[in-house]
């Protein structure tokens, strides 16, 4: 049964899947409304698991085999250990890559413990255990359990004043996640903003990601602040959304061991009146391939690299450092933020690109070489070979205005 509570909206149409997820502003600039975690598995998306199977609910118990769940964010349950002052959930994917999640003793009531990490692993079969800690040392480890997460649309409860650590509505297919990502909505002064994400099946059998938005007028918020970044994710997004295992995606991986990634894309958009937006791809690089972000005690983000293929009218990503860099037979301007974010770089296309192919590693390699040579003189950090690239993302950073965006093609090939 699908239970929908406003402001989340679900619609199914066409021959494949069409799902719209709404985030509407409340009086305090957040999302209003609450609801039960709900899941709908798209029957017509290529590569989905056995859609005729019965989901096994939304919780997993240490040492038990749970099978396929109906959620990508299950509740983990285990027994308390005497003398423990913290617990750590250790998740292992089919490629033996580990991601950890920290939980304190407040997760326990008597001898029973449970927590629901804000991490969405879509389309994964995972082993997991709980380590009981004392003073940072492992006292005892539980037996390993296992569970499988669906290739699915996941609608989760919405709370007022969502922070960057809330799990926003998302749609998963193949090795991709479409994410509603309203990370900075508090910069809007009104409660009338809107953003929807959707996925539908094309006539050729592929999947089309899209979103619509209305972030109101330039005067309704901080004109220099990005309000949202609806996007599609390939890989691991800040430790909160994982689109597939490392075996499937090749990510996360250290820069010096990266596969060659080729990104093919094509998009169209409609802009209604005054709209300030870009179309941008990006990757975050972390100190470790155990990816963590702002939702964790240890945020190990170490670098952000953006590639703007279509620029806004007035806002720019920082200070212009180099003009006319040739990469992939196109000219780019390079921006940095030495005063506010020393671990950031952005390439902006001198000519808008609505479809094309990017050799992603060329941007990574250029950034490594250039930042190593100029870090001291420009007061920025260098991107180094030991950092771990987590994902390749594409979306639209939105400052203000109303429009729609359709990503007709987003294909990533790794060699």
Steps between C-alpha positions, in 0.01 A plus 500: 500500500625846413423763761552859392486796737511858374718662373640188328320433173506173309380449144544203269443531128636416154622150413781513753550688824417862562537614856484855631624589846415840642680711755291800599607773736346543843479831681852449632648414163504123551294208377170452676313179563586153627443154361591135523805369312362367173651321206381427150711275280496601131403192304614632164850626574773284351721322749257503792492207741219248521205736513260215576667423831345609826705763688613404846434824683732772618714363785799264527631309800866425572597151389184443294441474126223742408468458122362784288364790704240760404731790583853618429530639856420216742498510878794303645431298817748333737554410866685727743849410624604561859769768527444645152504878467428506125405274213611491138301343217732355236348449154681295233398493133563212255841645415609485868489880527399622845299797617453565871233681697546615861227465761516593866361313800185714470401253226440244778205460733586232751652205315357591159660746260384643168577786265415607146802659329435772246667293228308374197661201332296428188531179301754340734546173686683584820654313793508681830605467860508715811822569690457591866765756596661620820743789482515454124603134527283207391363308799286257305368450147161357416451220252463618140157551351397572143226679310421619149365845418256557213554673170216731576325825551539581869270752668602579856336702776545873462557726798488874541829686474684225311875513534762373260496180708139413421444237234307674223276319251696308240449265207748220428549320169790307348808651674349847543299693757289808425507716814270786604792677680353819647811552711479878543126574487515711817649779291150563359287756685166353390321167550380476140799336331461164326725226362405160348714218366385228259615205294330355195574239236584618150363346183840333450482332841740730683425714802453877493562700817331837540401766750286810522554785742384841611742681729305823471638843416850639541371717786358203696834395644875543496573556132857371537396172670426177315174364641504144364679256273255242360729242347585154382769305689737227385692363797498610865355840591664621824433165665122558489395360161676205335386410148680168467789298632860585417504192279215649298605865488877499559446753780614606749864474392824686562606742230815304417291184439200647322353318202460715189154655519318626192184704561245537221205734552222683319240727656232756426343760724225758519559828682197707598591867524796602716689186602846477651636148467791303366537147362794341676679172562713442807702257708588509869836361611547363852791426733392136508295264285285448810288790377357736760347844475310766694265238650787330683712591800803487270439685174790382284433707190833634378425647156213596267540526124219642287455523124235752392384416147245783501545816703255730682448860396690669782627271777844346462663225707773715654807691378615457141845338510563388142315575176496289186616159624462234230362167629311249285534736201297769678599826668439544871553775756625388841375647830623459858394628845821583692316706765203273573568144380860403429400146396281598205550543127252555218529489121246706306439444129566805286226375266186327638491123451161327485628161388838341477764271645745582777812304582465549875854396588640784288343754737630310804853480356506869403380597849770289666782647293384861510414512871830333592688771310292793630369406845749710696491809281118504475429392860298193402523128574630253245308198375733207574518148359420329829158663539196285422245601236151404616258572215434673171188718524305718260231751585385860501606742771201729552515858627150623410228466240269239350578235243541137406794278408502170310810282493433295188832320524745439782738213437825428681750250366796380704806333349 
